[in-house]
Amino acid sequence: MNGKTIFNEYHPREHQEQPVVFSNDGAKIKSTNYWTSGYAASGMCYLSGNAGDWRFLIPDMQGEAIREFSGVKRATIEPSIVHARSLDIIAEDGTNTPFCISLDRQMVDRAVTRKRCRLLVYTSAGLINNVPVQVCP
């Protein structure tokens, strides 16, 4: 794990498209239009909440993020220390420099509240990890 931070900035003029829609089975995603959206095509991650947990969608072009989040044992979601109006989703790997994605709050589908829950990590192939997450908004 290398301590790299990736920033996903939302630009409204570049993303005039339909809202991201989910079909759910509790916290799990049954289906979503995210994978065929312009967001995924442009490499933007998405954070969606349901049934008390968070689902983190990582597009296929974010290979490094997929590798990092597929192997971690826990994660943290907190206000970004790098980018205003953003959240950091941190792959806690036990090092002093964990991998992090800064996600514009426009790419989150609901208010983030403090709690402990699960982070379900998805790629277009499906669920790749399900880890405890500490949320510190």
DSSP file (Angstrom, degrees, kcal/mol; ACC not computed):
  #  RESIDUE AA STRUCTURE BP1 BP2  ACC     N-H-->O    O-->H-N    N-H-->O    O-->H-N    TCO  KAPPA ALPHA  PHI   PSI    X-CA   Y-CA   Z-CA
    1    1 A M              0   0    0      0, 0.0    96,-0.1     0, 0.0    67,-0.0   0.000 360.0 360.0 360.0 138.1    0.0    0.0    0.0
    2    2 A N        -     0   0    0      2,-0.1    66,-0.0    93,-0.0    97,-0.0   0.405 360.0-116.2-117.3   4.2    1.5    3.3   -1.1
    3    3 A G        +     0   0    0     94,-0.3     2,-0.2     1,-0.2    96,-0.1   0.656  58.8 154.1  75.0  13.8   -0.1    6.2    0.6
    4    4 A K        -     0   0    0     93,-0.1    96,-2.6     1,-0.0     2,-0.5  -0.498  32.3-150.0 -78.1 145.1   -1.4    7.7   -2.6
    5    5 A T  E     -a  100   0A   0     94,-0.2     2,-0.4    -2,-0.2    96,-0.2  -0.972   5.8-162.2-115.2 129.4   -4.5    9.9   -2.7
    6    6 A I  E     -a  101   0A   0     94,-2.4    96,-3.2    -2,-0.5     2,-0.5  -0.930  10.3-148.4-107.7 133.3   -6.8   10.0   -5.8
    7    7 A F  E     -a  102   0A   0     -2,-0.4     2,-0.7    94,-0.2    96,-0.2  -0.904   8.3-166.2-107.7 125.8   -9.2   12.9   -6.1
    8    8 A N  E     -a  103   0A   0     94,-3.4    96,-2.1    -2,-0.5     2,-0.5  -0.900  14.2-171.5-107.1 100.8  -12.6   12.5   -7.8
    9    9 A E        -     0   0    0     -2,-0.7     2,-0.4    94,-0.1    94,-0.0  -0.829  16.1-137.7-101.5 130.4  -13.9   16.0   -8.5
   10   10 A Y        -     0   0    0     -2,-0.5    95,-0.1     4,-0.0    96,-0.1  -0.704  15.1-170.2 -85.1 128.2  -17.5   16.4   -9.7
   11   11 A H    >>  -     0   0    0     -2,-0.4     3,-1.8     1,-0.1     4,-0.9  -0.920   9.5-158.0-119.4 101.9  -18.0   19.0  -12.5
   12   12 A P  G >4 S+     0   0    0      0, 0.0     3,-0.7     0, 0.0    -1,-0.1   0.819  90.2  55.7 -52.2 -38.2  -21.8   19.5  -13.0
   13   13 A R  G 34 S+     0   0    0      1,-0.2     3,-0.3     2,-0.1    -2,-0.0   0.771 108.9  48.3 -67.7 -23.6  -21.4   20.9  -16.5
   14   14 A E  G <4 S+     0   0    0     -3,-1.8     2,-0.3     1,-0.2    -1,-0.2   0.634 111.0  51.8 -88.0 -14.5  -19.5   17.7  -17.6
   15   15 A H    <<  +     0   0    0     -4,-0.9     2,-1.2    -3,-0.7    -1,-0.2  -0.542  57.7 151.7-127.5  66.5  -22.0   15.3  -16.0
   16   16 A Q        +     0   0    0     -3,-0.3     2,-0.3    -2,-0.3    -3,-0.1  -0.747  40.3 112.7 -94.1  87.6  -25.5   16.2  -17.3
   17   17 A E  S    S-     0   0    0     -2,-1.2     3,-0.1     1,-0.1    -2,-0.1  -0.842  70.5 -60.5-147.0-178.6  -27.1   12.7  -17.0
   18   18 A Q        -     0   0    0     -2,-0.3    -1,-0.1     1,-0.1     3,-0.1  -0.294  61.9 -96.6 -66.6 150.9  -29.7   10.6  -15.3
   19   19 A P        -     0   0    0      0, 0.0     2,-0.4     0, 0.0    -1,-0.1  -0.280  44.4 -97.1 -63.1 154.8  -29.3   10.1  -11.5
   20   20 A V        -     0   0    0     -3,-0.1     2,-0.4    12,-0.1    12,-0.0  -0.625  46.0-162.4 -74.3 130.9  -27.6    6.9  -10.3
   21   21 A V        -     0   0    0     -2,-0.4    12,-1.4    -3,-0.1    13,-0.4  -0.918   5.2-163.2-121.5 141.9  -30.3    4.4   -9.5
   22   22 A F  E     -I   32   0B   0     -2,-0.4     2,-0.5    10,-0.2    10,-0.2  -0.933  16.9-155.6-125.1 147.7  -30.0    1.2   -7.4
   23   23 A S  E     -I   31   0B   0      8,-2.7     7,-3.0    -2,-0.3     8,-1.7  -0.997  34.9-158.4-112.9 126.9  -32.0   -2.0   -6.8
   24   24 A N  E     -I   29   0B   0     -2,-0.5     2,-0.3     5,-0.2     5,-0.2  -0.718  35.2-165.3-116.2 155.8  -31.1   -3.3   -3.4
   25   25 A D  E >  S-I   28   0B   0      3,-2.8     3,-1.7    -2,-0.3     2,-0.3  -0.769  79.1 -65.0-129.0  83.4  -31.1   -6.5   -1.3
   26   26 A G  T 3  S-     0   0    0     -2,-0.3    -1,-0.2     1,-0.3    26,-0.1  -0.574 117.5 -16.2  66.1-129.0  -30.6   -4.9    2.1
   27   27 A A  T 3  S+     0   0    0     -2,-0.3    -1,-0.3    24,-0.2     2,-0.1   0.698 123.0  92.3 -77.9 -18.8  -27.2   -3.4    2.0
   28   28 A K  E <  S-I   25   0B   0     -3,-1.7    -3,-2.8     1,-0.1     2,-0.6  -0.456  77.8-122.8 -80.3 149.3  -26.2   -5.3   -1.1
   29   29 A I  E     -I   24   0B   0     -5,-0.2    -5,-0.2     1,-0.2     3,-0.1  -0.804  23.8-179.3 -91.4 122.8  -26.6   -4.0   -4.6
   30   30 A K  E    S-     0   0B   0     -7,-3.0     2,-0.3    -2,-0.6    -6,-0.2   0.869  72.3 -20.1 -83.1 -44.0  -28.7   -6.1   -6.9
   31   31 A S  E     -I   23   0B   0     -8,-1.7    -8,-2.7     3,-0.0    -1,-0.4  -0.984  60.4-179.1-159.9 158.8  -28.3   -3.8   -9.9
   32   32 A T  E     -I   22   0B   0     -2,-0.3     3,-0.3   -10,-0.2   -10,-0.2  -0.980  31.8-136.8-157.6 152.9  -27.4   -0.2  -10.7
   33   33 A N  S >  S+     0   0    0    -12,-1.4     3,-1.1    -2,-0.3     4,-0.3   0.423  84.5  96.3 -88.5  -0.3  -27.1    2.0  -13.8
   34   34 A Y  G >  S+     0   0    0    -13,-0.4     3,-1.9     1,-0.2     6,-0.7   0.897  74.3  60.3 -55.7 -43.2  -23.9    3.5  -12.4
   35   35 A W  G 3  S+     0   0    0     -3,-0.3    -1,-0.2     1,-0.3    -2,-0.1   0.736 110.4  40.8 -64.5 -22.3  -21.6    1.1  -14.4
   36   36 A T  G <  S+     0   0    0     -3,-1.1    -1,-0.3    -4,-0.1    -2,-0.2   0.305  98.2 106.6-103.3   7.4  -23.0    2.4  -17.7
   37   37 A S  S <> S-     0   0    0     -3,-1.9     4,-2.1    -4,-0.3     5,-0.1  -0.357  82.8-114.9 -83.8 164.0  -23.1    6.1  -16.6
   38   38 A G  H  > S+     0   0    0      2,-0.2     4,-1.8     1,-0.2     6,-0.2   0.782 114.5  64.3 -64.4 -28.0  -20.7    8.9  -17.6
   39   39 A Y  H  4>S+     0   0    0      2,-0.2     5,-2.7     1,-0.2     3,-0.2   0.965 107.3  39.3 -60.1 -52.7  -19.5    9.0  -14.0
   40   40 A A  H >45S+     0   0    0     -6,-0.7     3,-1.6     1,-0.2    21,-0.3   0.908 113.5  55.8 -64.1 -41.5  -18.1    5.5  -14.2
   41   41 A A  H 3<5S+     0   0    0     -4,-2.1    -1,-0.2     1,-0.3    -2,-0.2   0.815 108.6  48.0 -61.9 -29.9  -16.8    6.1  -17.8
   42   42 A S  T 3<5S-     0   0    0     -4,-1.8    -1,-0.3    -3,-0.2    -2,-0.2   0.392 121.8-107.1 -92.6   4.2  -14.9    9.1  -16.5
   43   43 A G  T < 5 +     0   0    0     -3,-1.6     2,-0.5     1,-0.3    -3,-0.2   0.621  66.4 150.4  87.4  12.9  -13.4    7.2  -13.6
   44   44 A M      < -     0   0    0     -5,-2.7    -1,-0.3    -6,-0.2    -2,-0.1  -0.683  37.3-140.1 -86.7 127.9  -15.4    8.7  -10.8
   45   45 A C        -     0   0    0     -2,-0.5     2,-0.3    13,-0.1    13,-0.2  -0.314  14.9-149.2 -75.5 166.1  -16.1    6.6   -7.8
   46   46 A Y  E     -B   57   0A   0     11,-1.8    11,-3.1    -2,-0.1     2,-0.5  -0.998   6.6-153.9-142.3 141.4  -19.5    6.7   -6.0
   47   47 A L  E     +Bc  56 108A   0     60,-2.6    62,-1.9    -2,-0.3     2,-0.4  -0.975  18.2 177.8-120.2 123.3  -20.6    6.2   -2.4
   48   48 A S  E     -B   55   0A   0      7,-2.8     7,-3.4    -2,-0.5     2,-0.4  -0.975  14.7-148.9-128.3 137.0  -24.2    5.0   -1.7
   49   49 A G  E     +B   54   0A   0     -2,-0.4     2,-0.3     5,-0.2     5,-0.2  -0.823  25.0 152.8-105.0 145.3  -25.8    4.2    1.6
   50   50 A N  E >   +B   53   0A   0      3,-2.3     3,-1.9    -2,-0.4    -2,-0.0  -0.897  62.4   5.1-166.0 142.4  -28.5    1.7    2.2
   51   51 A A  T 3  S-     0   0    0      1,-0.3   -24,-0.2    -2,-0.3     3,-0.1   0.804 128.2 -55.5  55.0  34.6  -29.7   -0.5    5.1
   52   52 A G  T 3  S+     0   0    0      1,-0.3    -1,-0.3   -26,-0.1    66,-0.2   0.431 120.3  89.2  84.6  -0.7  -27.3    1.2    7.6
   53   53 A D  E <  S-B   50   0A   0     -3,-1.9    -3,-2.3    64,-0.2     2,-0.4  -0.731  70.5-118.7-122.6 172.7  -24.2    0.4    5.5
   54   54 A W  E     -Bd  49 119A   0     64,-2.6    66,-3.1    -2,-0.2     2,-0.5  -0.896  13.3-155.0-114.4 143.5  -22.2    2.1    2.8
   55   55 A R  E     -Bd  48 120A   0     -7,-3.4    -7,-2.8    -2,-0.4     2,-0.6  -0.984   7.8-159.4-117.5 125.5  -21.5    0.8   -0.7
   56   56 A F  E     -Bd  47 121A   0     64,-2.9    66,-3.0    -2,-0.5     2,-0.6  -0.923   5.6-159.4-110.0 113.4  -18.3    2.1   -2.5
   57   57 A L  E     -Bd  46 122A   0    -11,-3.1   -11,-1.8    -2,-0.6    66,-0.2  -0.833   7.1-171.8 -99.6 121.2  -18.4    1.7   -6.3
   58   58 A I        -     0   0    0     64,-2.8    66,-0.3    -2,-0.6   -13,-0.1  -0.952  20.7-130.0-116.0 118.4  -15.0    1.9   -8.0
   59   59 A P    >   -     0   0    0      0, 0.0     3,-2.3     0, 0.0     7,-0.2  -0.294  24.7-111.5 -67.9 153.6  -15.0    2.0  -11.8
   60   60 A D  T 3  S+     0   0    0      1,-0.3     3,-0.2     2,-0.1     6,-0.1   0.779 113.5  65.7 -56.4 -31.5  -12.7   -0.5  -13.6
   61   61 A M  T 3  S+     0   0    0    -21,-0.3     2,-1.0     1,-0.2    -1,-0.3   0.638  85.2  76.4 -69.6 -10.5  -10.3    2.2  -14.9
   62   62 A Q    <>  +     0   0    0     -3,-2.3     4,-2.3     1,-0.2    -1,-0.2  -0.419  58.8 155.7 -93.8  57.7   -9.4    2.8  -11.2
   63   63 A G  H  >  +     0   0    0     -2,-1.0     4,-2.5     1,-0.2    -1,-0.2   0.851  67.8  51.7 -55.3 -42.1   -7.2   -0.3  -11.1
   64   64 A E  H  > S+     0   0    0     -3,-0.3     4,-2.4     1,-0.2    -1,-0.2   0.919 110.6  48.3 -64.5 -42.6   -5.0    0.9   -8.3
   65   65 A A  H  > S+     0   0    0     -3,-0.2     4,-2.9     2,-0.2     5,-0.3   0.897 110.4  52.5 -63.6 -39.8   -7.9    1.7   -6.1
   66   66 A I  H  X S+     0   0    0     -4,-2.3     4,-1.7     1,-0.2    -2,-0.2   0.939 110.7  47.0 -61.1 -47.0   -9.5   -1.7   -6.8
   67   67 A R  H  X S+     0   0    0     -4,-2.5     4,-0.8     1,-0.2    -2,-0.2   0.925 115.2  46.3 -60.3 -44.5   -6.3   -3.4   -5.8
   68   68 A E  H >X S+     0   0    0     -4,-2.4     3,-0.6     1,-0.2     4,-0.6   0.931 116.8  41.5 -66.1 -47.2   -6.0   -1.4   -2.6
   69   69 A F  H 3< S+     0   0    0     -4,-2.9    -1,-0.2     1,-0.2    -2,-0.2   0.685 105.7  64.8 -78.7 -17.1   -9.6   -1.7   -1.4
   70   70 A S  H 3< S+     0   0    0     -4,-1.7    -1,-0.2    -5,-0.3    -2,-0.2   0.772 109.5  37.6 -74.9 -22.9   -9.9   -5.4   -2.3
   71   71 A G  H << S+     0   0    0     -4,-0.8    -1,-0.2    -3,-0.6    -2,-0.2   0.506  89.2 106.6-108.5  -3.9   -7.3   -6.4    0.2
   72   72 A V     <  -     0   0    0     -4,-0.6    21,-0.1    -3,-0.1     3,-0.1  -0.330  54.8-149.8 -78.3 160.8   -7.9   -4.1    3.3
   73   73 A K  S    S+     0   0    0     19,-0.7     2,-0.3     1,-0.2    -1,-0.1   0.565  77.6   7.3-103.3 -13.9   -9.4   -5.3    6.5
   74   74 A R  E     -E   92   0A   0     18,-0.7    18,-1.2    57,-0.2     2,-0.3  -0.979  62.3-157.6-160.4 165.8  -11.0   -2.0    7.5
   75   75 A A  E     -Ef  91 133A   0     57,-2.1    59,-1.9    -2,-0.3     2,-0.4  -0.914   7.3-143.2-143.6 167.1  -11.7    1.5    6.2
   76   76 A T  E     -Ef  90 134A   0     14,-1.7    14,-3.0    -2,-0.3     2,-0.5  -0.993   2.7-160.8-133.8 141.2  -12.5    5.1    7.4
   77   77 A I  E     +Ef  89 135A   0     57,-2.4    59,-3.3    -2,-0.4    12,-0.2  -0.994  32.3 145.5-119.5 124.0  -14.8    7.8    5.9
   78   78 A E  E     -E   88   0A   0     10,-2.0    10,-3.6    -2,-0.5     3,-0.1  -0.967  55.4 -72.6-151.6 162.7  -14.0   11.3    7.0
   79   79 A P  E     -E   87   0A   0      0, 0.0     8,-0.3     0, 0.0     2,-0.1  -0.346  63.6-101.8 -57.9 140.1  -14.0   14.9    5.8
   80   80 A S        -     0   0    0      6,-2.4     6,-0.2     3,-0.3     5,-0.1  -0.382  23.6-162.3 -67.8 138.0  -11.1   15.4    3.5
   81   81 A I  S    S+     0   0    0     -2,-0.1    -1,-0.1    -3,-0.1     3,-0.1   0.467  93.6  42.9 -91.8  -4.1   -8.0   17.2    4.8
   82   82 A V  S    S+     0   0    0      1,-0.3     2,-0.5     4,-0.0    -1,-0.1   0.783 115.4  36.5-107.4 -40.5   -7.0   17.9    1.2
   83   83 A H  S >  S-     0   0    0      3,-0.0     3,-1.1    20,-0.0    -3,-0.3  -0.968  74.2-129.0-127.3 124.0  -10.1   19.0   -0.7
   84   84 A A  T 3  S+     0   0    0     -2,-0.5     3,-0.1     1,-0.2    -3,-0.1  -0.322  95.5  23.7 -62.3 152.2  -13.0   21.1    0.6
   85   85 A R  T 3  S+     0   0    0      1,-0.2    20,-2.5    -5,-0.1     2,-0.3   0.689 107.4 107.1  64.3  21.5  -16.5   19.7    0.0
   86   86 A S  E <   - G   0 104A   0     -3,-1.1    -6,-2.4    18,-0.2     2,-0.4  -0.863  59.9-139.9-128.7 161.4  -15.0   16.2   -0.2
   87   87 A L  E     -EG  79 103A   0     16,-2.6    16,-3.7    -2,-0.3     2,-0.5  -0.930  16.8-136.4-114.6 143.8  -14.8   13.0    1.8
   88   88 A D  E     -EG  78 102A   0    -10,-3.6   -10,-2.0    -2,-0.4     2,-0.7  -0.896  10.3-162.0 -98.0 127.0  -11.8   10.8    2.2
   89   89 A I  E     -EG  77 101A   0     12,-2.8    12,-2.2    -2,-0.5     2,-0.5  -0.950  19.1-162.1-106.4 113.0  -12.4    7.1    1.9
   90   90 A I  E     -EG  76 100A   0    -14,-3.0   -14,-1.7    -2,-0.7     2,-1.2  -0.839  20.6-143.8-109.4 128.5   -9.3    5.5    3.4
   91   91 A A  E     -EG  75  99A   0      8,-2.7     2,-0.7    -2,-0.5     8,-0.6  -0.764  25.9-146.6 -86.1  96.4   -8.1    1.9    2.9
   92   92 A E  E     +E   74   0A   0    -18,-1.2   -19,-0.7    -2,-1.2   -18,-0.7  -0.542  32.9 161.4 -73.3 108.8   -6.7    1.4    6.4
   93   93 A D        -     0   0    0     -2,-0.7    -1,-0.2     2,-0.2     3,-0.1   0.290  60.8-102.4-112.8   8.1   -3.8   -1.0    5.9
   94   94 A G  S    S+     0   0    0      1,-0.3     2,-0.2     2,-0.0    -2,-0.1   0.459  86.6 113.4  86.2   0.0   -1.9   -0.4    9.2
   95   95 A T  S    S-     0   0    0      1,-0.1    -1,-0.3     0, 0.0    -2,-0.2  -0.499  78.3-116.1 -97.2 172.3    0.7    1.9    7.7
   96   96 A N  S    S+     0   0    0      1,-0.2    -1,-0.1    -2,-0.2    -2,-0.0   0.565 111.5  46.4 -80.5  -9.4    1.3    5.6    8.3
   97   97 A T  S    S+     0   0    0    -96,-0.1   -94,-0.3    -4,-0.0    -1,-0.2  -0.564  78.4 178.5-133.1  69.6    0.4    6.3    4.7
   98   98 A P        -     0   0    0      0, 0.0     2,-0.1     0, 0.0    -6,-0.1  -0.293  38.0 -95.1 -72.2 158.6   -2.7    4.4    3.7
   99   99 A F  E     - G   0  91A   0     -8,-0.6    -8,-2.7   -96,-0.1     2,-0.3  -0.465  49.0-173.9 -69.8 142.7   -4.3    4.7    0.2
  100  100 A C  E     -aG   5  90A   0    -96,-2.6   -94,-2.4   -10,-0.2     2,-0.5  -0.998  22.8-156.8-144.5 142.6   -7.1    7.2    0.0
  101  101 A I  E     -aG   6  89A   0    -12,-2.2   -12,-2.8    -2,-0.3     2,-0.6  -0.990  14.9-148.6-117.8 123.9   -9.7    8.4   -2.4
  102  102 A S  E     -aG   7  88A   0    -96,-3.2   -94,-3.4    -2,-0.5     2,-0.5  -0.829  19.9-164.7 -90.0 120.1  -11.1   12.0   -2.0
  103  103 A L  E     -aG   8  87A   0    -16,-3.7   -16,-2.6    -2,-0.6   -94,-0.1  -0.924  20.2-122.9-115.5 121.0  -14.6   11.9   -3.2
  104  104 A D  E >   - G   0  86A   0    -96,-2.1     3,-2.6    -2,-0.5   -18,-0.2  -0.343  25.9-122.7 -57.0 137.6  -16.6   15.1   -4.0
  105  105 A R  G >  S+     0   0    0    -20,-2.5     3,-1.3     1,-0.3    -1,-0.2   0.685 109.1  72.1 -62.1 -17.0  -19.8   15.1   -1.8
  106  106 A Q  G 3  S+     0   0    0    -21,-0.3    -1,-0.3     1,-0.3    -2,-0.1   0.671  91.6  59.6 -68.2 -15.1  -21.8   15.3   -5.0
  107  107 A M  G <  S+     0   0    0     -3,-2.6   -60,-2.6   -99,-0.1     2,-0.4   0.064  90.4  84.2-100.8  23.4  -20.9   11.7   -5.6
  108  108 A V  B <   -c   47   0A   0     -3,-1.3   -60,-0.2   -62,-0.2     4,-0.1  -0.995  68.5-150.4-125.1 131.2  -22.5   10.6   -2.3
  109  109 A D  S    S+     0   0    0    -62,-1.9     2,-0.3    -2,-0.4   -61,-0.1   0.422  71.4  16.9 -90.3   3.6  -26.2    9.8   -2.4
  110  110 A R  S    S-     0   0    0    -63,-0.2     2,-0.0     0, 0.0   -63,-0.0  -0.984  92.9 -68.8-161.1 169.4  -27.1   10.8    1.2
  111  111 A A        -     0   0    0     -2,-0.3     2,-0.6     1,-0.1    -2,-0.1  -0.343  46.1-130.8 -64.0 141.8  -26.0   12.6    4.3
  112  112 A V        -     0   0    0     25,-0.1     2,-0.3    -4,-0.1    -1,-0.1  -0.852  28.4-175.1 -97.9 124.0  -23.0   11.0    6.1
  113  113 A T        -     0   0    0     -2,-0.6     2,-0.2    23,-0.0    22,-0.1  -0.879  33.7 -92.3-121.0 153.4  -23.4   10.6    9.8
  114  114 A R  S    S+     0   0    0     -2,-0.3     2,-0.3    22,-0.1    22,-0.2  -0.399  70.8 109.5 -64.7 128.6  -21.0    9.4   12.5
  115  115 A K  E     - H   0 135A   0     20,-1.3    20,-3.1    -2,-0.2     2,-0.5  -0.963  63.7-103.1-179.1 171.0  -21.2    5.6   13.1
  116  116 A R  E     + H   0 134A   0     -2,-0.3     2,-0.2    18,-0.2    18,-0.2  -0.954  58.0 125.5-108.5 132.7  -19.6    2.3   12.8
  117  117 A C  E     - H   0 133A   0     16,-2.2    16,-2.6    -2,-0.5     2,-0.3  -0.694  56.0 -64.7-156.7-151.7  -20.9    0.1   10.0
  118  118 A R  E     - H   0 132A   0     14,-0.3   -64,-2.6   -66,-0.2     2,-0.5  -0.871  26.5-148.5-116.4 149.9  -19.8   -1.9    6.9
  119  119 A L  E     -dH  54 131A   0     12,-3.2    12,-2.3    -2,-0.3     2,-0.6  -0.973  12.1-160.9-115.8 113.9  -18.3   -0.7    3.7
  120  120 A L  E     -dH  55 130A   0    -66,-3.1   -64,-2.9    -2,-0.5     2,-0.5  -0.863  10.7-152.0 -95.8 120.1  -19.2   -2.9    0.8
  121  121 A V  E     -dH  56 129A   0      8,-2.9     7,-3.3    -2,-0.6     8,-1.3  -0.824  16.4-173.3-101.9 125.5  -16.7   -2.4   -2.1
  122  122 A Y  E     -dH  57 127A   0    -66,-3.0   -64,-2.8    -2,-0.5     2,-0.3  -0.891  16.8-179.2-120.4 146.0  -17.9   -3.0   -5.6
  123  123 A T  E >   - H   0 126A   0      3,-2.2     3,-1.8    -2,-0.3   -88,-0.1  -0.716  56.3 -88.2-118.9-179.7  -16.5   -3.1   -9.1
  124  124 A S  T 3  S+     0   0    0    -66,-0.3     3,-0.1     1,-0.3   -89,-0.0   0.750 129.3  60.9 -62.8 -20.2  -18.5   -3.8  -12.3
  125  125 A A  T 3  S-     0   0    0      1,-0.3     2,-0.3     0, 0.0    -1,-0.3   0.616 117.9-105.5 -80.3 -12.7  -17.8   -7.5  -11.6
  126  126 A G  E <   - H   0 123A   0     -3,-1.8    -3,-2.2     0, 0.0    -1,-0.3  -0.827  68.2  -1.4 124.8-163.8  -19.6   -7.3   -8.3
  127  127 A L  E     + H   0 122A   0     -2,-0.3    -5,-0.2    -5,-0.2     3,-0.1  -0.467  50.5 168.7 -68.5 125.7  -18.8   -7.2   -4.6
  128  128 A I  E     +     0   0A   0     -7,-3.3     2,-0.3     1,-0.4    -6,-0.2   0.571  63.6   8.6-114.7 -15.2  -15.0   -7.5   -4.0
  129  129 A N  E     - H   0 121A   0     -8,-1.3    -8,-2.9     2,-0.0    -1,-0.4  -0.980  46.8-165.4-162.6 153.8  -14.8   -6.7   -0.2
  130  130 A N  E     + H   0 120A   0     -2,-0.3   -10,-0.2   -10,-0.2   -75,-0.0  -0.861  30.5 161.5-145.5 103.4  -16.9   -6.1    2.8
  131  131 A V  E     - H   0 119A   0    -12,-2.3   -12,-3.2    -2,-0.3   -57,-0.2  -0.840  44.2 -93.6-128.2 157.6  -15.1   -4.5    5.7
  132  132 A P  E     - H   0 118A   0      0, 0.0   -57,-2.1     0, 0.0     2,-0.4  -0.452  43.7-163.5 -64.8 143.5  -15.8   -2.6    8.9
  133  133 A V  E     -fH  75 117A   0    -16,-2.6   -16,-2.2   -59,-0.2     2,-0.6  -0.997  16.6-148.0-134.0 138.6  -15.8    1.2    8.4
  134  134 A Q  E     -fH  76 116A   0    -59,-1.9   -57,-2.4    -2,-0.4     2,-0.6  -0.924  17.8-155.9-100.3 121.2  -15.6    4.1   10.9
  135  135 A V  E     +fH  77 115A   0    -20,-3.1   -20,-1.3    -2,-0.6   -57,-0.2  -0.884  17.4 173.4-103.4 123.7  -17.5    7.1    9.6
  136  136 A C              0   0    0    -59,-3.3   -22,-0.1    -2,-0.6   -23,-0.0  -0.690 360.0 360.0-129.0  76.8  -16.4   10.4   11.1
  137  137 A P              0   0    0      0, 0.0    -1,-0.1     0, 0.0   -59,-0.1   0.531 360.0 360.0 -73.5 360.0  -18.3   13.2    9.3
